[in-house]
Amino acid sequence: MPKLLAARLPEDADEERKVHKLAGSRHAPGDWILRARIVSLSWQGLRNARIAEELGCHPKTVRKRLHRFNTEGIDGLGDRPGAGRKPRITEDERSRISLWSPKIHLEGWFATMAYHRRPSTKPRQPTGPWMIWPRPHKRWASRSDAAK
């Protein structure tokens, strides 16, 4: 028989209060609220399948989130850093420059301008069967010629 997985008991009243507050929140990120609800329902004594049914997720998701909470604590409810966009300045530069420095603002502006001014690799005119071909220009000498 497989071992039953449940959230560990809260370390102190503060951790329990934070998890319950996050579980009932309406303005926190949705995935954090879901993870806090999983832990909160586990503290109430519900089994993993029942938690998954109540929250509308897969039982494996419940097991993964409970295991992560048991190892990392309340920090395990947040997102892990991904392979997303990296900052343009290093940590050393960030520590030397204040957050509202004009240097950071200009650096971002120059990077944006360099991105938008790069040469385009797209063709100038669309090609394909839907393209409207231009008509040859015809010049008239007078209005009477144009009426003909």
N, C-alpha and C positions, 0 to 999 in steps of 0.2 A: 504494500500500500504506500502511495507517495506521501511524503512529509507535508503537513499542512503549513502553509506560509501565512504569517500574519505580521502586521506592523509591530515593531518593538514598542514597548511602553514609552511614554514621553519622559525625557530626562528631567524636566522640571515643569512647573506650571506655566512658565513663560512660553516654552516650546508648544505645549498643548494649546494655549490661548492663541498663538500665532497660526497654528494649523487650522483651528476651528474658525478663526477670523477670515483666513484666506479661503476656506471652503465655502463660506457664506458670502463672499465678496461678489459684487456685481461689476466692478471696474478694473479688476486685475486681469492679466492675460488669461484667456480661456483654458489653455493647457495647464497652467499652474493651478487654476481652480479645480480642474478635473483631478489632478494628482493629489491635491489636498483633500478632496472629497473621498478619494480611494483610501487614504490613510485614516481619515475620520470614521468612515464606515467600518474599516477593519478594527478600529478601537472599540466600536460598538458591538463587535462580536460576529459580524456577518462573514460568511465564507466567500472565497474569491469568485465562484460562479455567480453567487447572488449579487455581489458588488458589480460584476460585469453586466449582469442583466439589468440592474437598476440604473446604471450610468450609461448603458448602451454602447459598451465597448467589448473588446475580446478578453477572455480570461487571461490570456498570455500577457496582455497589456497590464492587467492588475498585478500579476505576479512580478513583472519586470519593475513596475513602479514601487511596489512594496519592498522588493529586494534592494532597490537603489536607496529608498528612504532608510532602510535598516543599516546600510553601510555608510551613507553620507549624511544622514540626519536631515534637518530642514533645508540644507543647501541642495539636497538631492531633488527637491521639488522644482527647482529652476531648470532652465535650458542649459545644455552643455554648449561650449563654443564650437561652432561648425567651421566649415571651409569657406565661409562667406568672404565678403570684400574686406581686405585688410586696410588699416589706416595708412594714409600717405606719409605721415611723419612717424619717426621712431619714438620709442618711449623716452629716450634721452632728450630729444627735442621737445617732446611734450612737457617734460618736467621743467625745462628751461623757459618755456614760453607760457604765459598765462592763457587761460581758456579764451578770453575775449580779445586776444592780441590781434592787431590788424594784419600781422604777418601770416597768421593762419588763414584769415579771410582772403587775403590776396593770393596765397598759395593755392587755395581751392579754386579761386576765380581763374587764375592762370591755367590750372589743369583743365578746367571746364572749357575755356576758350581754345586751348590746344586740341581738345577732343573734337570740338565743333568745327574747327578750321582745317582739320586734316582733309587731304584730298579724298574725294568720294570714289568708290569703286563701282558704284551703280551706273548703269547707262542713263544718259540724260532724258531720253524719251522712252516711254514704255513700248515694248515690242509684243507682238502677238496678234491673234485674229480680232481682238476687241479694239485695236488701235484705230483711231479715226485719221485717215490719211489727209494731209492738207491738199486743198484744191490749187491748181495753178492760178496765179494772180493774173487777172485780165484788166488792162487799162482801156478806158474809153476816152475818146477825144471830146465828146459832148454828151449831154443828156439824151439827145435823140439817138445816138449810137448805143447808149445803155439800154434804151427801151426796145431795141431790135432783138 
